[in-house]
């Protein structure tokens, strides 16, 4: 009889754990890159590629036309789709040059930066020169970050990056995704 109670307890715990366990999934739905001031630079390419059902990635290349940029402001906004896109959690503006010297200065931007830096050549502080590239940022890497490291509730989202220099916008990137 004692073994029956133990087995019932173990089964109850396993059933409870399997019901409570969530298996969220991050999925890109679209990406939109806009060059606003082509005197500063322009997107050479920016796309979402699906190799198969399990391997998808984002790649982009921003070609700088200026020899170097030593002052960049980054605005990061997160929107959730609720009968249209509504502000959700974050609207942060940082001096990108200061941030790259001291990433701990903005935990939100640090989390975002760490979500793509492994797949990018943005591993140095200002001045920026040459092209800025994100190469084959896989959905699996972002799935782990958005569902396990900092879990985001289910829904459809848009994250926007606005880049400006001397109070003039020069580029915008919009990344659409869902968490299900």
N, C-alpha and C positions, 0 to 999 in steps of 0.2 A: 504494500500500500504506500509506503514511503517513497519507493521508486516512481510510482504513478504520479505523486504530487510534484516530485522534482521534474519529471518529464513534462508535466502540464505547465509548470513555472517556466521552464526553458522554452517550450513552444510558445507560450504567451509572450515572453520577452522577444523572441524572434519575430513573431507576427507583428507586435507593436513596433519594433525597429523597422521592419520592412514597410509598414504603412507610413511611418514618420519620415523615412528616408526620402529625400527629394533628389531627383536626377534632372537638374536644370540643364538647359542646352542653349548656348550662345550661337546665334546664326546671323551672318551678314545678310542684309537685304538689298543695300545699294550704297554707292559712294559717289559723291559729287565734288569735284575740285574746280574752283573758279579762280582764274587769274584776274585781279582787279586792276592793278597798275603794271602793265607790261614793261614799263621802263625799269622797274625793279627786277622783275623776272616773270616766268610763266611756267605753267605745268606742261611738261613735255608729254607725260602720260599719267594716268590715274585710273585704275580699274580694279574690279573684283573679278577673280577668275575661279571657276569651279572645274576642278580636274575630274572629280567623281563625287559621289554622295558624301564621302567622309573627308575629302581633302579640298579645301577652298582657301584662297588667300587674297590679300590685298597688296598691290604694288603701286608705287607712285614715284615720280621724279619731278622736282621743281628746279628748273634751270634759272640760276641767277644771271641777270644781265649786268648788274653792277659788279664792280671788281670785289667789293667787300661791303658787308653791312655790319655796323658795330652797335646798332640800337634796334632791338626788336621787342615789341610788346605782343604777348599772346593772351587772347581771351578764349577761355574754354567754357562752353555752355552745354548743359545736358537737358534734353527735353523728353517728356514722355507723351505718347500718343493717347489722348483721352478726349475724343470728339475734337480732333485737331491736336497739334503739338502744344503742350503747356510746359512752362519751366518746371524742372525737376531737380532738386538738390543743389546743383552747382551752377554758379556763374562767377568765374574766377578770372581775374586779369593779373598777369605777372610780367615783370621785366625778364624776358627770356635770358638775357646775358647774365643778369645777377643770379637767376635761378640755376643756370648751368654751373656757376661757380660754387653755389651752395644749395644743392637739391633739397636739403632738409628745410629750407625756408618756406616751402609750400607743399604740404603732404598730399594734397589732391593732385597737383600737377606732377609731383614725384611718382604717384601711382600710375598716372597716364603715361608719363615718360618711360617708366619701366615696362609698360605694356607694349612698347614698340622699339625701344632702343637696341635690343639685340639684333633686330632686322634692319637697322638703319645706320647711316654714316654720321648721324648727329651725336657724336661722342666727344665733342670738344666745345669750349666756350667761344664767345665772340672774339674777333669778327668772323662772320660767316663768309666764305668764298667758295666758289665752285657750285656744284649741284647738291641738293638735299634729296636723298634717296631713301625710300622704304622699299625693301625688296622681299617679296613673298612672305608677308606677315600672316602666319596660318591661323585659321579660325580655332583650331584646337588649343593653341597657346592662349588666346583670348578667352576661350571657354573656361579654362582653368582659373584665370584671373577674375572673371566676372561672375562665376558661380561658386567658387570655393574660397579664394583669398578675400574678396570683398563681395559677398553675395548681393546681387541686384534682383529686386522683385520681378516676377514675370511681367511681360508686356513688350510693347514696341517702343523703341527709343531712337533719338537722334542726338548725336554729339557733334558740336560745331567747334571749329578752331578758326579764329580770326587772327590774322597776322598783320601788324602795322609797324611802321617806322616813321618817326617824327610826326605822329598823330595822323598819318595817312594810311588807310588800309591798302595792302598790296595783294593779299591772297586769302581765300576762305576754303576750308575743307569741311564737308558734311559727311558723316558716316551714319548710316541707318542700320539698325540691327534689332533683333528680337531675342528675348529670353523666354523660353517656354519650359 
